[in-house]
Amino acid sequence: MRVVIPARYGSTRLPGKVLKLLAGKPLLQHVHERAVASGAEAVIIATDDERVAAAASRFGADTMLTSADHQSGTDRVGEVARERGWADDVPIVNVQGDAPLIPPASIQQVTALLQKHDTADLATLCVNLDGPEQYRDPNIVKVVCNQAGRALYFSRAAIPSYLDQSSQNHGWPAARRHIGLYAYRANALERLTCSEPCELERLEQLEQLRALWLGMEIRCEMASEQHGPDVDTEADLKRVKEILAVESNGHAR
């Protein structure tokens, strides 16, 4: 298993978020430490920004400068895989650079899920939604799967949607929040990154829709570990700081 952490400096809602300090460390360092704790053979930070590369080098990360023209994190991971010459049978895991609370066990789980299904091109994880607010929140990506755990669709919209809008629950108990964590086979990653973004991907701004558009198989299962929030806004950053403070106090006792 190899892990690549795509890390952009630019962000519409929170510029420079990967370098924001959390408990005295850059956010990106927390992600890197959790990826290393997964037991991965290699953990590489992929960025197109010298500031991010310099910060990553300071905390000892294997870092690679990639093209500034990539449309998604998957494209950035693909460049690393080609440059490193990884074989087709090596699982490659894409860990989002804004996920400082990613459980190392989830990185192991998504890799095992890919290896379990010979026909799968990708694997990913999901969790239950916390409530109707997340169901309606376009920043929370939802996923719908078939009975075998194959992803049918991902959306920022409220899916599955109840036809009867008078229902009190409006569909959210049946919805699942998608975790932006992917394991790929190297040949599937190459096919993805050699393909242009599709219209669905552009509309929803979700890179995994390119894989579904191409007819690729994405396996999805419930994460065995609890997942904290990713950081997209200042409010998210505050929440993560509070969670880390609680964890720190617990370890200090």
C-alpha positions in Angstrom: 0.0 0.0 0.0 1.2 3.5 -1.0 -0.4 6.7 0.2 -0.5 9.9 -1.7 -1.8 13.1 0.0 -2.8 15.7 -2.6 -2.3 19.1 -1.0 -3.2 22.4 -2.7 -2.5 25.8 -1.1 -5.4 27.4 -2.9 -8.9 26.9 -1.6 -12.0 28.9 -2.4 -13.4 28.8 1.1 -10.2 28.7 3.2 -7.0 29.6 1.3 -3.9 28.0 2.7 -5.9 25.6 4.9 -3.4 22.8 4.7 -0.8 25.0 6.5 -3.2 26.3 9.2 -1.9 25.5 12.7 -3.7 22.8 14.7 -2.2 22.0 18.2 1.0 23.7 17.1 1.4 21.8 13.8 0.3 22.5 10.3 -3.0 20.7 9.4 -1.1 18.8 6.7 1.3 17.3 9.3 -1.6 15.8 11.2 -2.8 14.1 8.0 0.7 12.9 7.2 1.2 11.4 10.7 -2.0 9.5 10.5 -1.1 8.2 7.1 2.3 7.0 8.4 0.5 5.3 11.3 -1.5 3.2 8.8 1.6 1.2 8.1 1.9 2.3 4.4 5.1 1.4 2.6 5.3 5.0 1.4 3.5 8.3 2.1 4.0 11.1 -0.4 2.7 14.6 -0.2 1.9 15.9 -3.7 1.6 19.6 -4.2 2.0 22.3 -6.8 2.9 25.0 -4.3 6.4 25.7 -3.0 5.1 26.9 0.4 3.4 23.6 1.0 6.4 21.6 -0.2 8.7 23.6 2.1 6.4 23.1 5.1 6.1 19.3 4.4 9.9 19.0 4.0 10.3 20.7 7.4 8.4 17.9 9.1 10.2 15.2 7.2 7.7 14.2 4.6 8.5 12.7 1.3 7.3 15.5 -1.0 6.8 15.8 -4.8 6.0 18.9 -6.7 3.4 18.2 -9.3 1.8 20.1 -12.2 -0.4 23.1 -11.4 -2.8 22.1 -14.2 -4.5 19.1 -12.5 -8.3 19.3 -12.2 -8.5 17.0 -9.2 -6.6 15.3 -6.4 -6.9 12.0 -8.4 -5.0 13.6 -11.3 -2.3 14.7 -8.9 -2.1 11.2 -7.4 -1.8 9.8 -10.9 1.2 11.9 -11.7 3.0 10.6 -8.5 2.1 7.0 -9.4 3.6 7.4 -12.9 6.7 9.2 -11.7 7.3 6.5 -9.1 6.7 3.7 -11.5 4.3 1.7 -9.2 3.1 -1.7 -10.4 -0.5 -2.4 -11.3 -1.0 -4.7 -8.3 0.1 -2.1 -5.8 -2.9 -0.4 -4.0 -2.6 3.4 -4.1 -4.6 5.3 -1.5 -5.6 8.9 -1.9 -5.9 10.6 1.5 -7.3 14.1 1.4 -4.9 16.8 2.5 -7.7 18.5 4.6 -8.6 15.4 6.7 -6.5 15.8 9.9 -8.6 13.4 11.9 -8.5 10.5 9.3 -8.3 7.2 11.3 -5.2 5.1 10.2 -7.6 2.1 10.4 -9.7 3.6 7.6 -6.7 3.7 5.3 -6.1 0.0 6.0 -9.8 -0.7 5.6 -10.2 0.9 2.2 -7.1 -0.9 1.0 -8.5 -4.3 2.2 -11.9 -3.5 0.5 -10.2 -3.0 -2.9 -8.1 -6.2 -2.5 -11.2 -8.1 -1.5 -13.0 -7.5 -4.8 -11.0 -8.5 -7.9 -13.3 -6.6 -10.3 -13.2 -3.3 -8.4 -11.3 -0.4 -9.9 -11.7 1.8 -6.8 -12.8 1.5 -3.2 -14.0 4.1 -0.8 -15.9 4.4 2.6 -19.0 6.1 3.9 -20.6 6.8 7.3 -24.1 7.7 8.6 -25.2 11.2 8.4 -25.5 13.1 11.7 -28.9 14.5 10.9 -31.1 16.4 8.4 -28.8 19.4 8.3 -26.0 17.3 6.8 -28.5 15.7 4.4 -29.3 19.1 2.9 -25.8 20.5 3.1 -24.1 20.7 -0.4 -20.7 20.5 1.3 -21.5 17.0 2.5 -21.2 14.5 -0.3 -23.8 11.7 -0.3 -23.5 8.2 -1.8 -26.0 5.6 -2.9 -25.0 2.0 -3.3 -26.6 -1.2 -4.5 -27.1 -4.2 -2.2 -23.6 -5.6 -3.0 -21.9 -2.4 -2.0 -21.2 -1.0 -5.4 -21.6 2.7 -5.7 -24.4 3.9 -7.9 -24.0 7.7 -7.6 -22.4 10.4 -5.5 -24.0 13.9 -5.1 -23.9 17.1 -3.2 -27.7 17.0 -3.4 -30.0 15.2 -0.9 -30.0 11.6 -2.2 -31.8 9.4 -1.9 -34.7 11.8 -2.2 -38.2 11.1 -0.9 -40.9 11.6 -3.5 -43.3 12.4 -0.6 -41.9 15.7 0.6 -44.3 15.7 3.5 -42.3 13.0 5.1 -40.8 14.2 8.4 -37.4 12.7 7.8 -37.1 13.7 4.1 -34.8 10.8 3.3 -31.8 11.4 5.5 -31.9 8.2 7.6 -31.3 6.2 4.4 -28.5 8.5 3.2 -24.8 8.0 3.7 -22.0 10.6 3.9 -19.2 9.8 1.6 -15.7 9.9 3.0 -13.2 11.4 0.5 -10.8 8.5 0.8 -10.0 6.3 -2.2 -7.9 3.2 -3.0 -7.1 2.6 -6.6 -5.5 -0.1 -8.7 -2.7 1.6 -10.6 -4.2 0.7 -14.1 -7.6 2.1 -13.1 -5.8 5.3 -11.8 -4.0 5.6 -15.1 -7.3 5.3 -17.1 -9.0 7.9 -14.9 -6.2 10.4 -15.2 -5.9 10.0 -18.9 -9.6 10.8 -19.3 -11.1 14.3 -19.5 -13.5 15.4 -16.7 -17.0 14.5 -17.6 -20.0 16.8 -17.5 -21.3 15.3 -14.2 -18.0 15.8 -12.6 -18.0 19.5 -13.7 -21.5 20.0 -12.5 -21.1 18.4 -9.1 -17.4 19.1 -8.7 -16.9 15.5 -7.6 -14.0 13.7 -9.2 -15.3 10.2 -8.5 -18.1 10.8 -11.0 -15.6 10.5 -13.7 -15.0 6.9 -12.7 -18.7 6.1 -12.8 -19.1 7.9 -16.2 -16.4 5.6 -17.5 -18.2 2.5 -16.2 -15.7 1.8 -13.5 -16.6 -0.2 -10.5 -16.4 1.6 -7.1 -16.9 -0.5 -4.0 -18.1 1.3 -0.9 -18.6 0.1 2.7 -19.3 1.7 6.1 -16.2 2.9 7.9 -15.4 0.8 11.0 -13.9 3.9 12.7 -15.6 7.2 13.6 -14.6 10.0 11.3 -14.2 13.6 12.5 -14.8 16.6 10.2 -12.6 17.6 7.3 -11.6 21.2 7.1 -13.3 23.3 4.5 -14.1 26.4 6.5 -13.0 28.4 9.6 -15.9 26.8 11.5 -14.5 23.3 10.6 -11.0 24.4 11.7 -12.4 25.5 15.1 -14.2 22.2 15.6 -11.1 20.2 14.8 -9.1 22.3 17.2 -11.6 21.5 19.9 -11.5 17.8 19.2 -7.7 17.7 19.3 -7.7 19.6 22.6 -10.1 17.1 24.1 -7.9 14.2 22.8 -4.8 15.9 24.1 -6.3 16.4 27.6 -7.4 12.7 27.6 -3.9 11.5 26.8 -2.4 13.8 29.4 -4.4 12.2 32.2 
